[in-house]
Amino acid sequence: MDTLETARAFMASWVIPGNFERSFREYMTADCAYENVGLSRTSGPDEALAFFAGFSQQVPFVAIDMDILSIAVAGDAVLTERIDYLKDAQGTTLLTIPLMGIMKIRDGKVSEWRDHFDTAPFAR
């Protein structure tokens, strides 16, 4: 898989309910730096999964669907403009997040991942 295919496959795997653990372990490097800029920062799949588990206590989502509005590749980086839809087990959208993201791919895996979005609603 090339850089774009890797990022697309990783994001596509989120729509399957309960698939985060398999997806993160398959697609993230052991030292992957994952950051929701201004909100959280993790290192590696275990910390990223712990963040998602904690966040799902507040918003009980099991999958993330998305609309990719724009996507571009520059070297090892994939840049996206997305709208993420956090969904519950019945497929109901619980939260909609417009964002810009960047993933860097190393040896066929995500080694860095940052999402930029308005964090004000989460600070309340």
TORVEXNU-501300 format. One line per 5 residues: number of its first residue (from 1); for each residue x, y negated, z negated of N, C-alpha, C, CB. Coordinates in steps of 0.02 Angstrom, whole numbers, plus 50000, padded with zeros to 5 digits. Each point is the difference from the previous one (the first is absolute). Glycine has a CB too. Example, Ala and Ser with C-alpha at 12.3 -4.5 7.8 and 13.67 -1.06 7.14 Angstrom:
2
1	50660,50284,49610,49955,49941,50000,50045,49940,50000,49905,50059,49938; 50077,49888,50098,50042,49941,49997,49961,49945,49963,50059,50032,50108
***
This chain:
124
1	50042,50059,50000,49958,49941,50000,50044,49938,50000,49908,50062,49939; 50072,49888,50099,50037,49937,49999,49974,49956,49943,50021,50008,50125; 50008,49933,49868,49983,49954,49945,49926,49984,49998,50114,49952,50009; 49857,50029,50047,49929,49982,50003,49956,50060,49985,50026,49912,50084; 49990,50146,49945,49960,50060,49988,50001,50020,49926,50024,50038,50118
6	50034,49955,49850,50005,50017,49929,49955,49955,49958,50118,50039,50019; 49887,49896,49993,49958,49953,49961,49926,50012,50013,50092,49915,50005; 49889,50095,50058,49929,50013,50015,49976,50065,49968,50014,49939,50108; 50026,50114,49894,49980,50064,49969,49992,49992,49925,50059,50063,50091; 49987,49900,49877,49996,49989,49928,49935,49963,49983,50126,49996,49992
11	49860,49950,50042,49939,49961,49987,49937,50041,50015,50063,49894,50025; 49938,50144,50029,49941,50040,50019,49984,50054,49947,50028,49980,50121; 50024,50043,49844,49989,50053,49951,49962,49975,49938,50104,50055,50040; 49893,49880,49949,49967,49972,49941,49924,50008,50003,50093,49919,49989; 49879,50089,50071,49927,50003,50007,49971,50066,49974,50009,49924,50099
16	50034,50126,49893,49977,50065,49975,49994,49996,49924,50055,50062,50098; 49884,49946,49874,49991,49994,49928,50048,50045,49960,49881,49971,50021; 50151,49999,49929,50044,50038,49957,50067,50019,50031,49899,50042,49947; 50120,49929,50109,50060,50020,50037,50062,49959,49982,49925,50034,50091; 50070,49919,49862,50057,49956,49986,50062,50039,49978,49919,49911,49968
21	50074,50137,49987,50060,50035,49975,50036,50036,50057,49944,50015,49889; 50021,50023,50151,50032,50035,50056,50031,49950,50048,49918,50093,49989; 50045,49855,50027,50024,49950,50047,50062,49964,49975,49883,49985,50039; 50116,49992,49899,50057,49963,49973,50062,50045,49997,49922,49927,49933; 50069,50135,50047,50057,50045,49994,50027,50019,50069,49954,50045,49893
26	50003,49959,50157,50022,50018,50067,50033,49941,50036,49907,50083,50005; 50066,49857,49987,50023,49944,50040,50046,49950,49966,49895,50013,50059; 50111,49988,49875,50043,49951,49965,50067,50031,49982,49898,49943,49955; 50155,50017,50050,50065,50023,49976,49998,50002,49924,50060,49952,50102; 49986,50085,49869,50002,50007,49927,50012,49933,49966,50043,50116,50014
31	49988,49837,50022,50015,49934,49971,49958,49944,50032,50116,50040,49976; 49829,49978,50054,49959,49950,50035,49979,49943,49954,49959,50090,50076; 50056,49849,49944,49980,49941,49963,49932,49979,50026,50121,49962,49981; 49828,50044,49976,49931,49981,50019,49979,49941,49957,49971,50119,50034; 50006,49828,49999,49982,49939,49964,49935,49970,50027,50121,49979,49977
36	49834,50005,49977,49944,49956,50014,50024,49933,49975,49907,50091,49990; 50116,49867,50056,50035,49939,49982,49958,49958,49952,50060,50001,50110; 49971,49982,49833,49966,49961,49948,49958,50041,49952,50000,49908,50080; 49998,50157,49930,49956,50042,49959,50037,50060,49969,49905,49965,50073; 50131,50073,49969,50033,50060,49974,50060,50017,50043,49891,50042,49956
41	50154,49997,50014,50060,50024,50035,50016,50069,49973,50045,49882,50019; 49966,50166,50026,50016,50068,49980,50060,50025,50039,49880,50022,49970; 50148,50034,50007,50056,50032,50034,49985,50075,50003,50083,49911,49961; 49913,50115,50099,49988,50071,50011,49926,50019,49998,50111,50020,49951; 49874,50038,50076,49930,50023,50003,49966,50007,49932,50030,50058,50103
46	50006,49965,49846,49969,50010,49934,49974,49935,49971,50076,50097,49981; 49966,49850,50022,49978,49935,49973,49943,49971,50043,50116,49980,49955; 49888,50028,50111,49946,49975,50043,49935,50036,49985,50084,49974,50090; 49919,50092,49900,49940,50038,49983,49972,49979,49932,50043,50096,50068; 50002,49890,49885,49977,49977,49933,49965,49933,50006,50095,50062,49945
51	49931,49894,50098,49967,49935,50011,49930,50012,50028,50111,49943,50020; 49883,50098,50032,49935,50014,50029,49953,50032,49950,50054,50012,50112; 49970,50033,49846,49958,50032,49950,49974,49948,49950,50065,50108,50012; 49978,49847,49967,49979,49947,49954,49950,49953,50032,50109,50008,49943; 49904,49974,50119,49955,49954,50035,49932,50033,50012,50099,49945,50055
56	49902,50121,49958,49936,50035,50012,49958,50007,49937,50055,50061,50093; 49975,49926,49848,49961,49998,49938,49956,49938,50000,50090,50062,49938; 49933,49884,50094,49962,49938,50004,49952,50000,50060,50095,49940,49945; 49929,50084,50111,49960,50005,50061,50004,50074,50021,50021,49876,50037; 49928,50164,49949,50005,50073,50008,49999,50023,50074,49944,50009,49890
61	50109,49972,50146,50005,50019,50070,50038,50066,50007,49997,49879,50034; 49987,50158,50020,50034,50063,50014,50031,50000,50070,49921,50058,49923; 50065,49890,50116,50027,49996,50068,50004,49927,50021,49951,50113,50029; 50091,49874,50020,50005,49933,50029,49992,50006,50075,50076,49960,49906; 49873,50009,50119,49990,49994,50073,50025,49931,50019,49899,50080,50002
66	50112,49908,50061,50026,49934,50019,49985,49983,50072,50089,50012,49916; 49912,49923,50097,50002,49974,50068,50069,49970,50008,49873,49978,50005; 50164,50045,50044,50065,49970,50015,49986,49948,50054,50067,50106,49971; 49940,49830,50009,49986,49945,50046,50059,49986,50046,49924,49951,49914; 50137,50056,50059,50061,49990,50038,50053,50046,49972,49971,49879,50026
71	50073,50145,50019,50055,50042,49978,50059,49986,50047,49921,50090,49954; 50139,49906,50016,50060,49987,50039,50059,50038,49970,49956,49886,50034; 50091,50131,50009,50061,50034,49978,50060,49955,50015,49947,50115,50018; 50097,49879,49933,50063,49964,50010,50054,50043,49968,49945,49885,50000; 50092,50152,50040,50051,50045,49973,49969,50054,49958,50082,49908,50001
76	49936,50095,49935,49974,50052,49955,49938,49976,49961,50115,50046,49990; 49859,49894,50027,49944,49971,49964,49936,50002,50041,50079,49926,49939; 49866,50091,50026,49933,49997,50030,49960,49948,49962,50004,50123,50037; 49972,49827,49998,49962,49945,49969,49927,50008,50019,50100,49922,50002; 49856,50071,49949,49928,50008,50013,49960,49942,49971,50015,50124,50001
81	49933,49859,50035,49946,49959,49972,49941,50048,49995,50043,49886,50049; 49933,50124,49889,49949,50051,49990,49943,49974,49957,50087,50089,50010; 49858,49946,49994,49947,49994,49950,49993,50070,49970,49939,49902,50061; 50077,50104,49875,49994,50064,49965,49933,50004,49965,50125,50006,49985; 49844,50052,50019,49935,50013,49968,50010,50057,49950,49934,49961,50102
86	50064,50023,49834,50006,50051,49948,49932,50033,49992,50094,49937,49941; 49904,50129,50067,49936,50037,50002,49996,50051,49943,49997,49985,50124; 49941,50024,49853,49987,50051,49949,49989,50067,50034,49950,49913,49921; 50035,50139,50039,49991,50068,50026,49942,50006,50049,50048,50042,49894; 49903,49913,50101,49942,50001,50046,50014,49959,50063,49924,50015,49902
91	50134,49953,50103,50016,49960,50058,49977,49928,49995,49994,50103,50066; 49982,49876,49876,49978,49932,49990,50061,49955,49990,49891,50040,49949; 50110,49903,50084,50055,49952,49992,49992,49964,49933,50010,49986,50126; 50042,50020,49832,49999,49969,49934,50036,49932,50001,49997,50114,49948; 50053,49880,50096,50041,49940,50002,50028,49993,50070,50029,50009,49876
96	49972,49930,50149,50028,49984,50066,50059,49952,49989,49887,50016,50058; 50171,50002,49970,50060,49959,49990,50031,49983,50068,50020,50055,49887; 49975,49881,50135,50037,49979,50059,50073,49990,49980,49897,49945,50052; 50150,50081,49988,50070,49995,49980,50047,50003,50060,49970,50051,49892; 50092,49932,50094,50056,50009,50046,50047,50049,49965,49990,49882,50052
101	50037,50165,49986,50044,50049,49970,50062,50012,50042,49902,50053,49949; 50149,49972,50019,50061,50021,50035,50022,50066,49971,50034,49880,50021; 49984,50166,50023,50030,50063,49981,50065,50008,50037,49887,50053,49977; 50164,49967,49988,50064,50016,50032,50008,50076,49999,50052,49889,49965; 49967,50137,50092,50006,50072,50009,50073,50019,50003,49889,50004,50062
106	50130,50047,49898,50068,50026,50000,49996,50077,50005,50043,49901,49931; 49989,50126,50118,50001,50073,50010,49930,50030,50001,50111,50004,49943; 49842,49962,50090,49932,50025,50008,49955,49993,49940,50049,50078,50079; 49972,49882,49871,49959,49990,49941,49998,49926,49982,50028,50115,49958; 49922,49866,50003,49993,49931,49978,50048,49988,49942,49878,49997,50037
111	50169,49956,49973,50050,49986,49948,49985,49934,49964,50085,50062,50067; 49876,49895,49964,49977,49937,49969,49930,49987,50025,50118,49953,49992; 49840,50021,49963,49931,49984,50018,49977,49942,49957,49975,50120,50034; 50008,49826,49999,49975,49940,49964,49935,49978,50032,50118,49965,49969; 49833,50021,49990,49937,49971,50023,49992,49931,49968,49947,50115,50014
116	50033,49837,50028,49990,49931,49978,49926,49984,50008,50119,49966,50034; 49849,50013,49911,49929,49982,50001,49986,49953,49943,49969,50110,50053; 49972,49862,49947,49979,49954,49947,49990,50040,49936,49945,49920,50083; 50099,50069,49867,49996,50038,49938,49956,49965,49947,50113,50046,50025; 49861,49895,49990,49960,49963,49950,49942,50041,49973,50032,49895,50058
121	49930,50141,49983,49945,50039,49972,50022,50054,49951,49938,49977,50105; 50124,50048,49903,50025,50053,49956,50027,49973,49935,50026,50067,50101; 49991,49869,49898,50027,49968,49939,49945,49985,49949,50092,49951,50070; 49846,50049,49952,49944,49982,49955,49985,50054,49951,49953,49932,50089
***
